[in-house]
């Protein structure tokens, strides 16, 4: 995981993404949703046009766990395959 992109804050791993447009942000969220379903571990997130904010925490234990880091790595791979707005 790129530690400079994810930060631990408020009991969660957090990262913000910015895309070229809404369609790209939505496609990213759809890809993340598929992986989250596979891992049975779901992010808290929000979307506003081309921006997506993601927070990961293991709600069952109330803190960040290996499951969160695993999903964060998968999200990074999806983001790397998507054109981010610089």
N, CA, C and O atoms as a CHARMM CRD file, in Angstrom:
* protein
*
  344
    1    1 UNK  N      0.85300  -1.18300   0.00000 PROA 1      0.00000
    2    1 UNK  CA     0.00000   0.00000   0.00000 PROA 1      0.00000
    3    1 UNK  C      0.89000   1.23300   0.00000 PROA 1      0.00000
    4    1 UNK  O      1.91000   1.26900   0.68800 PROA 1      0.00000
    5    2 UNK  N      0.51300   2.21800  -0.75200 PROA 2      0.00000
    6    2 UNK  CA     1.24500   3.47700  -0.78400 PROA 2      0.00000
    7    2 UNK  C      0.87600   4.27500   0.46300 PROA 2      0.00000
    8    2 UNK  O     -0.18100   4.90500   0.51800 PROA 2      0.00000
    9    3 UNK  N      1.74700   4.24300   1.45000 PROA 3      0.00000
   10    3 UNK  CA     1.43400   4.85700   2.73900 PROA 3      0.00000
   11    3 UNK  C      1.24400   6.36400   2.64200 PROA 3      0.00000
   12    3 UNK  O      0.60600   6.96000   3.51000 PROA 3      0.00000
   13    4 UNK  N      1.78900   6.99300   1.59600 PROA 4      0.00000
   14    4 UNK  CA     1.62400   8.43300   1.46500 PROA 4      0.00000
   15    4 UNK  C      0.20700   8.79700   1.02700 PROA 4      0.00000
   16    4 UNK  O     -0.22300   9.93700   1.20400 PROA 4      0.00000
   17    5 UNK  N     -0.51900   7.83900   0.46000 PROA 5      0.00000
   18    5 UNK  CA    -1.87300   8.11400  -0.02400 PROA 5      0.00000
   19    5 UNK  C     -2.94500   7.81600   1.02900 PROA 5      0.00000
   20    5 UNK  O     -3.92400   8.55300   1.13700 PROA 5      0.00000
   21    6 UNK  N     -2.77000   6.76000   1.79000 PROA 6      0.00000
   22    6 UNK  CA    -3.71400   6.39200   2.84000 PROA 6      0.00000
   23    6 UNK  C     -3.23400   6.97400   4.15600 PROA 6      0.00000
   24    6 UNK  O     -2.03500   6.99000   4.43300 PROA 6      0.00000
   25    7 UNK  N     -4.16400   7.45100   4.96500 PROA 7      0.00000
   26    7 UNK  CA    -3.81400   7.97400   6.28800 PROA 7      0.00000
   27    7 UNK  C     -4.75400   7.34000   7.31200 PROA 7      0.00000
   28    7 UNK  O     -5.92300   7.08000   7.02700 PROA 7      0.00000
   29    8 UNK  N     -4.22600   7.10100   8.49000 PROA 8      0.00000
   30    8 UNK  CA    -5.07500   6.59600   9.55500 PROA 8      0.00000
   31    8 UNK  C     -5.55400   7.79100  10.36200 PROA 8      0.00000
   32    8 UNK  O     -4.76300   8.55800  10.91300 PROA 8      0.00000
   33    9 UNK  N     -6.86500   7.92500  10.41500 PROA 9      0.00000
   34    9 UNK  CA    -7.47500   9.09200  11.05100 PROA 9      0.00000
   35    9 UNK  C     -8.86100   8.71700  11.54600 PROA 9      0.00000
   36    9 UNK  O     -9.63600   8.10100  10.81500 PROA 9      0.00000
   37   10 UNK  N     -9.17500   9.08000  12.76900 PROA 10     0.00000
   38   10 UNK  CA   -10.50700   8.81700  13.31400 PROA 10     0.00000
   39   10 UNK  C    -10.85300   7.33900  13.35700 PROA 10     0.00000
   40   10 UNK  O    -12.01400   6.96400  13.19500 PROA 10     0.00000
   41   11 UNK  N     -9.84700   6.50000  13.57500 PROA 11     0.00000
   42   11 UNK  CA   -10.08700   5.06400  13.67400 PROA 11     0.00000
   43   11 UNK  C    -10.32300   4.36900  12.35300 PROA 11     0.00000
   44   11 UNK  O    -10.86200   3.26300  12.31800 PROA 11     0.00000
   45   12 UNK  N     -9.91800   5.01800  11.24600 PROA 12     0.00000
   46   12 UNK  CA   -10.11700   4.42300   9.92400 PROA 12     0.00000
   47   12 UNK  C     -8.93500   4.75500   9.01700 PROA 12     0.00000
   48   12 UNK  O     -8.22800   5.74000   9.23300 PROA 12     0.00000
   49   13 UNK  N     -8.73400   3.92200   8.00300 PROA 13     0.00000
   50   13 UNK  CA    -7.82300   4.27100   6.91400 PROA 13     0.00000
   51   13 UNK  C     -8.62200   5.12800   5.95100 PROA 13     0.00000
   52   13 UNK  O     -9.74900   4.78200   5.59700 PROA 13     0.00000
   53   14 UNK  N     -8.04800   6.24300   5.52500 PROA 14     0.00000
   54   14 UNK  CA    -8.78000   7.16500   4.65500 PROA 14     0.00000
   55   14 UNK  C     -7.94100   7.55000   3.45700 PROA 14     0.00000
   56   14 UNK  O     -6.72200   7.69700   3.54600 PROA 14     0.00000
   57   15 UNK  N     -8.62100   7.71200   2.33300 PROA 15     0.00000
   58   15 UNK  CA    -7.97200   8.21700   1.13100 PROA 15     0.00000
   59   15 UNK  C     -9.01700   8.90600   0.28000 PROA 15     0.00000
   60   15 UNK  O    -10.16400   8.46500   0.20200 PROA 15     0.00000
   61   16 UNK  N     -8.61000   9.99500  -0.35800 PROA 16     0.00000
   62   16 UNK  CA    -9.46600  10.73000  -1.28100 PROA 16     0.00000
   63   16 UNK  C     -8.94300  10.53700  -2.69200 PROA 16     0.00000
   64   16 UNK  O     -7.73400  10.53500  -2.92600 PROA 16     0.00000
   65   17 UNK  N     -9.86100  10.37700  -3.62400 PROA 17     0.00000
   66   17 UNK  CA    -9.52700  10.19400  -5.03300 PROA 17     0.00000
   67   17 UNK  C    -10.21500  11.28600  -5.83900 PROA 17     0.00000
   68   17 UNK  O    -11.31400  11.72300  -5.49800 PROA 17     0.00000
   69   18 UNK  N     -9.56700  11.72000  -6.89900 PROA 18     0.00000
   70   18 UNK  CA   -10.17600  12.69000  -7.80400 PROA 18     0.00000
   71   18 UNK  C    -10.01000  12.18100  -9.22800 PROA 18     0.00000
   72   18 UNK  O     -8.90900  11.83000  -9.65100 PROA 18     0.00000
   73   19 UNK  N    -11.11000  12.14500  -9.95500 PROA 19     0.00000
   74   19 UNK  CA   -11.13500  11.59600 -11.30600 PROA 19     0.00000
   75   19 UNK  C    -11.42600  12.68800 -12.31900 PROA 19     0.00000
   76   19 UNK  O    -11.69000  13.83400 -11.95700 PROA 19     0.00000
   77   20 UNK  N    -11.37600  12.32700 -13.57000 PROA 20     0.00000
   78   20 UNK  CA   -11.59200  13.29500 -14.64600 PROA 20     0.00000
   79   20 UNK  C    -13.04100  13.78300 -14.64300 PROA 20     0.00000
   80   20 UNK  O    -13.30200  14.96600 -14.86500 PROA 20     0.00000
   81   21 UNK  N    -13.98400  12.86300 -14.39000 PROA 21     0.00000
   82   21 UNK  CA   -15.39700  13.24500 -14.41100 PROA 21     0.00000
   83   21 UNK  C    -16.21300  12.27900 -13.55000 PROA 21     0.00000
   84   21 UNK  O    -15.67400  11.34200 -12.96100 PROA 21     0.00000
   85   22 UNK  N    -17.49900  12.52400 -13.49300 PROA 22     0.00000
   86   22 UNK  CA   -18.39400  11.70600 -12.68600 PROA 22     0.00000
   87   22 UNK  C    -18.42800  10.26200 -13.16400 PROA 22     0.00000
   88   22 UNK  O    -18.41300   9.33700 -12.35100 PROA 22     0.00000
   89   23 UNK  N    -18.47400  10.06200 -14.48400 PROA 23     0.00000
   90   23 UNK  CA   -18.55600   8.69800 -15.02100 PROA 23     0.00000
   91   23 UNK  C    -17.35700   7.86500 -14.58100 PROA 23     0.00000
   92   23 UNK  O    -17.50400   6.69300 -14.23800 PROA 23     0.00000
   93   24 UNK  N    -16.19200   8.46100 -14.59200 PROA 24     0.00000
   94   24 UNK  CA   -14.99000   7.73900 -14.17700 PROA 24     0.00000
   95   24 UNK  C    -15.01400   7.44600 -12.67600 PROA 24     0.00000
   96   24 UNK  O    -14.62500   6.35900 -12.24900 PROA 24     0.00000
   97   25 UNK  N    -15.46700   8.40500 -11.88100 PROA 25     0.00000
   98   25 UNK  CA   -15.58400   8.18900 -10.44100 PROA 25     0.00000
   99   25 UNK  C    -16.57100   7.05800 -10.15700 PROA 25     0.00000
  100   25 UNK  O    -16.32500   6.21700  -9.29200 PROA 25     0.00000
  101   26 UNK  N    -17.68400   7.04000 -10.88200 PROA 26     0.00000
  102   26 UNK  CA   -18.69600   6.00100 -10.67800 PROA 26     0.00000
  103   26 UNK  C    -18.16600   4.63700 -11.11200 PROA 26     0.00000
  104   26 UNK  O    -18.43300   3.63500 -10.44800 PROA 26     0.00000
  105   27 UNK  N    -17.42800   4.58500 -12.20300 PROA 27     0.00000
  106   27 UNK  CA   -16.84000   3.32200 -12.65800 PROA 27     0.00000
  107   27 UNK  C    -15.85900   2.79000 -11.61200 PROA 27     0.00000
  108   27 UNK  O    -15.82600   1.58900 -11.34400 PROA 27     0.00000
  109   28 UNK  N    -15.06400   3.68000 -11.02400 PROA 28     0.00000
  110   28 UNK  CA   -14.13700   3.30200  -9.95200 PROA 28     0.00000
  111   28 UNK  C    -14.91500   2.71800  -8.78300 PROA 28     0.00000
  112   28 UNK  O    -14.55400   1.66200  -8.26400 PROA 28     0.00000
  113   29 UNK  N    -15.97600   3.39300  -8.36600 PROA 29     0.00000
  114   29 UNK  CA   -16.77300   2.91500  -7.23400 PROA 29     0.00000
  115   29 UNK  C    -17.39600   1.55200  -7.54100 PROA 29     0.00000
  116   29 UNK  O    -17.46700   0.69100  -6.66400 PROA 29     0.00000
  117   30 UNK  N    -17.83900   1.35700  -8.76800 PROA 30     0.00000
  118   30 UNK  CA   -18.41800   0.06800  -9.15100 PROA 30     0.00000
  119   30 UNK  C    -17.37900  -1.04500  -9.07400 PROA 30     0.00000
  120   30 UNK  O    -17.68000  -2.14600  -8.61100 PROA 30     0.00000
  121   31 UNK  N    -16.16000  -0.76400  -9.52500 PROA 31     0.00000
  122   31 UNK  CA   -15.08700  -1.75700  -9.46300 PROA 31     0.00000
  123   31 UNK  C    -14.72600  -2.06800  -8.01300 PROA 31     0.00000
  124   31 UNK  O    -14.50900  -3.22600  -7.65500 PROA 31     0.00000
  125   32 UNK  N    -14.66400  -1.02700  -7.18100 PROA 32     0.00000
  126   32 UNK  CA   -14.37000  -1.23300  -5.75600 PROA 32     0.00000
  127   32 UNK  C    -15.49200  -2.03500  -5.10100 PROA 32     0.00000
  128   32 UNK  O    -15.22400  -2.90500  -4.27200 PROA 32     0.00000
  129   33 UNK  N    -16.73200  -1.75700  -5.45900 PROA 33     0.00000
  130   33 UNK  CA   -17.86300  -2.47600  -4.87600 PROA 33     0.00000
  131   33 UNK  C    -17.77400  -3.97400  -5.16700 PROA 33     0.00000
  132   33 UNK  O    -18.09100  -4.79100  -4.30200 PROA 33     0.00000
  133   34 UNK  N    -17.35000  -4.33600  -6.36200 PROA 34     0.00000
  134   34 UNK  CA   -17.22400  -5.75000  -6.71600 PROA 34     0.00000
  135   34 UNK  C    -16.17000  -6.43300  -5.85600 PROA 34     0.00000
  136   34 UNK  O    -16.38000  -7.54800  -5.37900 PROA 34     0.00000
  137   35 UNK  N    -15.04300  -5.77100  -5.65800 PROA 35     0.00000
  138   35 UNK  CA   -13.97500  -6.33300  -4.82500 PROA 35     0.00000
  139   35 UNK  C    -14.41900  -6.39500  -3.36100 PROA 35     0.00000
  140   35 UNK  O    -14.14300  -7.37400  -2.66800 PROA 35     0.00000
  141   36 UNK  N    -15.09600  -5.36700  -2.90200 PROA 36     0.00000
  142   36 UNK  CA   -15.58300  -5.34500  -1.51600 PROA 36     0.00000
  143   36 UNK  C    -16.54600  -6.50900  -1.27700 PROA 36     0.00000
  144   36 UNK  O    -16.50800  -7.13700  -0.21900 PROA 36     0.00000
  145   37 UNK  N    -17.39700  -6.79600  -2.24300 PROA 37     0.00000
  146   37 UNK  CA   -18.30900  -7.93300  -2.11700 PROA 37     0.00000
  147   37 UNK  C    -17.52400  -9.24300  -2.04100 PROA 37     0.00000
  148   37 UNK  O    -17.82900 -10.10600  -1.21800 PROA 37     0.00000
  149   38 UNK  N    -16.51500  -9.39000  -2.89900 PROA 38     0.00000
  150   38 UNK  CA   -15.68200 -10.59700  -2.88500 PROA 38     0.00000
  151   38 UNK  C    -15.01400 -10.78700  -1.52800 PROA 38     0.00000
  152   38 UNK  O    -14.93300 -11.90200  -1.01300 PROA 38     0.00000
  153   39 UNK  N    -14.53600  -9.68100  -0.95600 PROA 39     0.00000
  154   39 UNK  CA   -13.83400  -9.74900   0.32700 PROA 39     0.00000
  155   39 UNK  C    -14.79500  -9.70900   1.52000 PROA 39     0.00000
  156   39 UNK  O    -14.36900  -9.88300   2.66100 PROA 39     0.00000
  157   40 UNK  N    -16.07900  -9.48400   1.26500 PROA 40     0.00000
  158   40 UNK  CA   -17.07900  -9.31600   2.31600 PROA 40     0.00000
  159   40 UNK  C    -16.62100  -8.27500   3.33500 PROA 40     0.00000
  160   40 UNK  O    -16.70500  -8.47100   4.54700 PROA 40     0.00000
  161   41 UNK  N    -16.13700  -7.16800   2.79400 PROA 41     0.00000
  162   41 UNK  CA   -15.63500  -6.06300   3.62600 PROA 41     0.00000
  163   41 UNK  C    -15.92000  -4.77400   2.86000 PROA 41     0.00000
  164   41 UNK  O    -15.38700  -4.57100   1.76900 PROA 41     0.00000
  165   42 UNK  N    -16.74100  -3.91700   3.41500 PROA 42     0.00000
  166   42 UNK  CA   -17.29900  -2.80700   2.65000 PROA 42     0.00000
  167   42 UNK  C    -16.85000  -1.45200   3.18500 PROA 42     0.00000
  168   42 UNK  O    -16.83400  -1.22800   4.39600 PROA 42     0.00000
  169   43 UNK  N    -16.48900  -0.55300   2.27900 PROA 43     0.00000
  170   43 UNK  CA   -16.01500   0.76600   2.69400 PROA 43     0.00000
  171   43 UNK  C    -17.15800   1.67900   3.10800 PROA 43     0.00000
  172   43 UNK  O    -18.30700   1.49200   2.70800 PROA 43     0.00000
  173   44 UNK  N    -16.81500   2.66200   3.91200 PROA 44     0.00000
  174   44 UNK  CA   -17.66300   3.83400   4.10200 PROA 44     0.00000
  175   44 UNK  C    -17.12300   4.83100   3.08800 PROA 44     0.00000
  176   44 UNK  O    -15.91900   5.08400   3.05500 PROA 44     0.00000
  177   45 UNK  N    -17.97800   5.38800   2.27800 PROA 45     0.00000
  178   45 UNK  CA   -17.47000   6.29400   1.25600 PROA 45     0.00000
  179   45 UNK  C    -18.51700   7.31600   0.85000 PROA 45     0.00000
  180   45 UNK  O    -19.70100   7.19500   1.16500 PROA 45     0.00000
  181   46 UNK  N    -18.03200   8.33700   0.13400 PROA 46     0.00000
  182   46 UNK  CA   -18.93400   9.34500  -0.41000 PROA 46     0.00000
  183   46 UNK  C    -18.41300   9.75900  -1.77700 PROA 46     0.00000
  184   46 UNK  O    -17.22900   9.62100  -2.08500 PROA 46     0.00000
  185   47 UNK  N    -19.32600  10.26600  -2.58000 PROA 47     0.00000
  186   47 UNK  CA   -19.00700  10.70400  -3.93500 PROA 47     0.00000
  187   47 UNK  C    -19.66000  12.04700  -4.17900 PROA 47     0.00000
  188   47 UNK  O    -20.83800  12.24500  -3.88300 PROA 47     0.00000
  189   48 UNK  N    -18.88500  12.96500  -4.72100 PROA 48     0.00000
  190   48 UNK  CA   -19.40200  14.24200  -5.18200 PROA 48     0.00000
  191   48 UNK  C    -18.75400  14.52800  -6.53100 PROA 48     0.00000
  192   48 UNK  O    -17.56700  14.84800  -6.59900 PROA 48     0.00000
  193   49 UNK  N    -19.51600  14.41700  -7.58000 PROA 49     0.00000
  194   49 UNK  CA   -19.12000  14.53600  -8.97200 PROA 49     0.00000
  195   49 UNK  C    -17.89000  13.70200  -9.26600 PROA 49     0.00000
  196   49 UNK  O    -18.02100  12.49400  -9.46300 PROA 49     0.00000
  197   50 UNK  N    -16.69000  14.28900  -9.30700 PROA 50     0.00000
  198   50 UNK  CA   -15.49400  13.53500  -9.68800 PROA 50     0.00000
  199   50 UNK  C    -14.63800  13.12900  -8.48800 PROA 50     0.00000
  200   50 UNK  O    -13.52300  12.64100  -8.66700 PROA 50     0.00000
  201   51 UNK  N    -15.13700  13.32200  -7.28700 PROA 51     0.00000
  202   51 UNK  CA   -14.36700  13.01900  -6.07500 PROA 51     0.00000
  203   51 UNK  C    -15.00300  11.85600  -5.31600 PROA 51     0.00000
  204   51 UNK  O    -16.22300  11.76700  -5.18200 PROA 51     0.00000
  205   52 UNK  N    -14.14000  10.97200  -4.82600 PROA 52     0.00000
  206   52 UNK  CA   -14.58100   9.84300  -4.00600 PROA 52     0.00000
  207   52 UNK  C    -13.70900   9.82000  -2.75800 PROA 52     0.00000
  208   52 UNK  O    -12.48200   9.80400  -2.85600 PROA 52     0.00000
  209   53 UNK  N    -14.33100   9.81700  -1.59800 PROA 53     0.00000
  210   53 UNK  CA   -13.63000   9.69400  -0.31800 PROA 53     0.00000
  211   53 UNK  C    -13.94400   8.32700   0.26000 PROA 53     0.00000
  212   53 UNK  O    -15.10400   7.92200   0.32900 PROA 53     0.00000
  213   54 UNK  N    -12.89500   7.61100   0.68000 PROA 54     0.00000
  214   54 UNK  CA   -13.04700   6.24500   1.17300 PROA 54     0.00000
  215   54 UNK  C    -12.51800   6.17200   2.60100 PROA 54     0.00000
  216   54 UNK  O    -11.46100   6.72300   2.90900 PROA 54     0.00000
  217   55 UNK  N    -13.26000   5.48700   3.47100 PROA 55     0.00000
  218   55 UNK  CA   -12.81800   5.19200   4.83600 PROA 55     0.00000
  219   55 UNK  C    -12.98700   3.69500   5.05800 PROA 55     0.00000
  220   55 UNK  O    -14.04100   3.12800   4.76800 PROA 55     0.00000
  221   56 UNK  N    -11.94100   3.06700   5.57300 PROA 56     0.00000
  222   56 UNK  CA   -11.96700   1.63300   5.84400 PROA 56     0.00000
  223   56 UNK  C    -11.72700   1.39100   7.32500 PROA 56     0.00000
  224   56 UNK  O    -10.77100   1.90900   7.90200 PROA 56     0.00000
  225   57 UNK  N    -12.59900   0.60200   7.93300 PROA 57     0.00000
  226   57 UNK  CA   -12.40800   0.16400   9.32400 PROA 57     0.00000
  227   57 UNK  C    -13.17300  -1.12900   9.49200 PROA 57     0.00000
  228   57 UNK  O    -14.19000  -1.35300   8.83600 PROA 57     0.00000
  229   58 UNK  N    -12.68700  -1.96600  10.36100 PROA 58     0.00000
  230   58 UNK  CA   -13.37900  -3.21500  10.67700 PROA 58     0.00000
  231   58 UNK  C    -14.37500  -2.91100  11.78600 PROA 58     0.00000
  232   58 UNK  O    -14.02100  -2.85800  12.96400 PROA 58     0.00000
  233   59 UNK  N    -15.62000  -2.71400  11.39000 PROA 59     0.00000
  234   59 UNK  CA   -16.65300  -2.30000  12.33900 PROA 59     0.00000
  235   59 UNK  C    -16.84900  -3.31300  13.45600 PROA 59     0.00000
  236   59 UNK  O    -17.19100  -2.94600  14.58000 PROA 59     0.00000
  237   60 UNK  N    -16.63300  -4.59400  13.14800 PROA 60     0.00000
  238   60 UNK  CA   -16.87500  -5.62300  14.16100 PROA 60     0.00000
  239   60 UNK  C    -15.89600  -5.54500  15.32600 PROA 60     0.00000
  240   60 UNK  O    -16.20400  -6.00800  16.42400 PROA 60     0.00000
  241   61 UNK  N    -14.70400  -4.95600  15.09400 PROA 61     0.00000
  242   61 UNK  CA   -13.73000  -4.81500  16.18800 PROA 61     0.00000
  243   61 UNK  C    -13.44400  -3.35100  16.52500 PROA 61     0.00000
  244   61 UNK  O    -12.72600  -3.05400  17.48000 PROA 61     0.00000
  245   62 UNK  N    -14.01700  -2.43500  15.72600 PROA 62     0.00000
  246   62 UNK  CA   -13.89900  -1.01300  16.02800 PROA 62     0.00000
  247   62 UNK  C    -12.53000  -0.40400  15.78600 PROA 62     0.00000
  248   62 UNK  O    -12.16800   0.58600  16.42100 PROA 62     0.00000
  249   63 UNK  N    -11.75800  -0.99300  14.86200 PROA 63     0.00000
  250   63 UNK  CA   -10.43300  -0.44100  14.57000 PROA 63     0.00000
  251   63 UNK  C     -9.96900  -0.91700  13.19500 PROA 63     0.00000
  252   63 UNK  O    -10.62900  -1.73100  12.54800 PROA 63     0.00000
  253   64 UNK  N     -8.83900  -0.40200  12.77100 PROA 64     0.00000
  254   64 UNK  CA    -8.22600  -0.80300  11.51000 PROA 64     0.00000
  255   64 UNK  C     -7.54400  -2.15800  11.70700 PROA 64     0.00000
  256   64 UNK  O     -6.81300  -2.36300  12.67600 PROA 64     0.00000
  257   65 UNK  N     -7.79400  -3.07600  10.77200 PROA 65     0.00000
  258   65 UNK  CA    -7.20000  -4.41600  10.83300 PROA 65     0.00000
  259   65 UNK  C     -6.55300  -4.76000   9.49300 PROA 65     0.00000
  260   65 UNK  O     -6.55400  -3.96200   8.55600 PROA 65     0.00000
  261   66 UNK  N     -6.00500  -5.96000   9.43200 PROA 66     0.00000
  262   66 UNK  CA    -5.41000  -6.44000   8.18100 PROA 66     0.00000
  263   66 UNK  C     -6.42500  -6.45400   7.04500 PROA 66     0.00000
  264   66 UNK  O     -6.06500  -6.23000   5.88900 PROA 66     0.00000
  265   67 UNK  N     -7.67600  -6.71400   7.36200 PROA 67     0.00000
  266   67 UNK  CA    -8.72700  -6.69900   6.31600 PROA 67     0.00000
  267   67 UNK  C     -8.80200  -5.34000   5.64600 PROA 67     0.00000
  268   67 UNK  O     -8.98900  -5.25500   4.43200 PROA 67     0.00000
  269   68 UNK  N     -8.65900  -4.27500   6.42300 PROA 68     0.00000
  270   68 UNK  CA    -8.70900  -2.92200   5.86900 PROA 68     0.00000
  271   68 UNK  C     -7.50400  -2.66300   4.96200 PROA 68     0.00000
  272   68 UNK  O     -7.63800  -2.08900   3.88200 PROA 68     0.00000
  273   69 UNK  N     -6.34700  -3.08800   5.41200 PROA 69     0.00000
  274   69 UNK  CA    -5.13500  -2.90100   4.60000 PROA 69     0.00000
  275   69 UNK  C     -5.21900  -3.71300   3.30700 PROA 69     0.00000
  276   69 UNK  O     -4.76900  -3.25400   2.25700 PROA 69     0.00000
  277   70 UNK  N     -5.78900  -4.91100   3.37700 PROA 70     0.00000
  278   70 UNK  CA    -5.94500  -5.75200   2.19400 PROA 70     0.00000
  279   70 UNK  C     -6.87700  -5.07800   1.18300 PROA 70     0.00000
  280   70 UNK  O     -6.58200  -5.04200  -0.01200 PROA 70     0.00000
  281   71 UNK  N     -8.00300  -4.54600   1.66900 PROA 71     0.00000
  282   71 UNK  CA    -8.92800  -3.85900   0.77200 PROA 71     0.00000
  283   71 UNK  C     -8.30300  -2.57400   0.24100 PROA 71     0.00000
  284   71 UNK  O     -8.51100  -2.22600  -0.92100 PROA 71     0.00000
  285   72 UNK  N     -7.54900  -1.86800   1.06300 PROA 72     0.00000
  286   72 UNK  CA    -6.87200  -0.64300   0.60700 PROA 72     0.00000
  287   72 UNK  C     -5.91600  -0.96100  -0.55100 PROA 72     0.00000
  288   72 UNK  O     -5.84700  -0.20900  -1.52300 PROA 72     0.00000
  289   73 UNK  N     -5.18300  -2.06900  -0.44400 PROA 73     0.00000
  290   73 UNK  CA    -4.27100  -2.45900  -1.53600 PROA 73     0.00000
  291   73 UNK  C     -5.04800  -2.74300  -2.81500 PROA 73     0.00000
  292   73 UNK  O     -4.62600  -2.35300  -3.90400 PROA 73     0.00000
  293   74 UNK  N     -6.17800  -3.41900  -2.68300 PROA 74     0.00000
  294   74 UNK  CA    -7.01500  -3.70500  -3.84900 PROA 74     0.00000
  295   74 UNK  C     -7.56300  -2.41400  -4.45700 PROA 74     0.00000
  296   74 UNK  O     -7.61600  -2.27500  -5.67900 PROA 74     0.00000
  297   75 UNK  N     -7.96300  -1.48300  -3.61500 PROA 75     0.00000
  298   75 UNK  CA    -8.46500  -0.19400  -4.09900 PROA 75     0.00000
  299   75 UNK  C     -7.34700   0.56100  -4.81200 PROA 75     0.00000
  300   75 UNK  O     -7.58900   1.19200  -5.84100 PROA 75     0.00000
  301   76 UNK  N     -6.14100   0.50600  -4.28600 PROA 76     0.00000
  302   76 UNK  CA    -5.00000   1.14100  -4.95400 PROA 76     0.00000
  303   76 UNK  C     -4.80000   0.56800  -6.34700 PROA 76     0.00000
  304   76 UNK  O     -4.52700   1.31400  -7.28800 PROA 76     0.00000
  305   77 UNK  N     -4.93000  -0.74400  -6.49400 PROA 77     0.00000
  306   77 UNK  CA    -4.75800  -1.37300  -7.80600 PROA 77     0.00000
  307   77 UNK  C     -5.83500  -0.89200  -8.77300 PROA 77     0.00000
  308   77 UNK  O     -5.55000  -0.64600  -9.94500 PROA 77     0.00000
  309   78 UNK  N     -7.05100  -0.75700  -8.30000 PROA 78     0.00000
  310   78 UNK  CA    -8.13200  -0.24600  -9.13900 PROA 78     0.00000
  311   78 UNK  C     -7.84100   1.19800  -9.52500 PROA 78     0.00000
  312   78 UNK  O     -8.00400   1.57600 -10.68500 PROA 78     0.00000
  313   79 UNK  N     -7.41400   2.00300  -8.56300 PROA 79     0.00000
  314   79 UNK  CA    -7.10400   3.40900  -8.84700 PROA 79     0.00000
  315   79 UNK  C     -5.95400   3.51300  -9.84200 PROA 79     0.00000
  316   79 UNK  O     -5.97800   4.36600 -10.73000 PROA 79     0.00000
  317   80 UNK  N     -4.94700   2.65000  -9.70000 PROA 80     0.00000
  318   80 UNK  CA    -3.80600   2.68300 -10.62100 PROA 80     0.00000
  319   80 UNK  C     -4.23100   2.37400 -12.05900 PROA 80     0.00000
  320   80 UNK  O     -3.59800   2.83300 -13.01000 PROA 80     0.00000
  321   81 UNK  N     -5.29600   1.60100 -12.21000 PROA 81     0.00000
  322   81 UNK  CA    -5.79500   1.23900 -13.54300 PROA 81     0.00000
  323   81 UNK  C     -6.77200   2.28500 -14.08800 PROA 81     0.00000
  324   81 UNK  O     -7.25400   2.16600 -15.21400 PROA 81     0.00000
  325   82 UNK  N     -7.05600   3.30000 -13.28800 PROA 82     0.00000
  326   82 UNK  CA    -8.00300   4.34600 -13.65700 PROA 82     0.00000
  327   82 UNK  C     -7.23900   5.66100 -13.81300 PROA 82     0.00000
  328   82 UNK  O     -6.28600   5.91500 -13.07700 PROA 82     0.00000
  329   83 UNK  N     -7.64500   6.47900 -14.74900 PROA 83     0.00000
  330   83 UNK  CA    -6.98600   7.76300 -14.93700 PROA 83     0.00000
  331   83 UNK  C     -7.46700   8.71900 -13.86300 PROA 83     0.00000
  332   83 UNK  O     -8.63600   9.10300 -13.84200 PROA 83     0.00000
  333   84 UNK  N     -6.56500   9.10200 -12.97000 PROA 84     0.00000
  334   84 UNK  CA    -6.89900  10.05700 -11.93400 PROA 84     0.00000
  335   84 UNK  C     -6.64000  11.46700 -12.43800 PROA 84     0.00000
  336   84 UNK  O     -5.74900  11.67700 -13.26200 PROA 84     0.00000
  337   85 UNK  N     -7.39200  12.41700 -11.96300 PROA 85     0.00000
  338   85 UNK  CA    -7.18000  13.82000 -12.31200 PROA 85     0.00000
  339   85 UNK  C     -5.98800  14.33100 -11.51100 PROA 85     0.00000
  340   85 UNK  O     -5.97000  14.21300 -10.28600 PROA 85     0.00000
  341   86 UNK  N     -5.00900  14.88800 -12.17700 PROA 86     0.00000
  342   86 UNK  CA    -3.78100  15.34200 -11.47800 PROA 86     0.00000
  343   86 UNK  C     -3.95800  16.68400 -10.84200 PROA 86     0.00000
  344   86 UNK  O     -3.02800  17.20000 -10.22200 PROA 86     0.00000
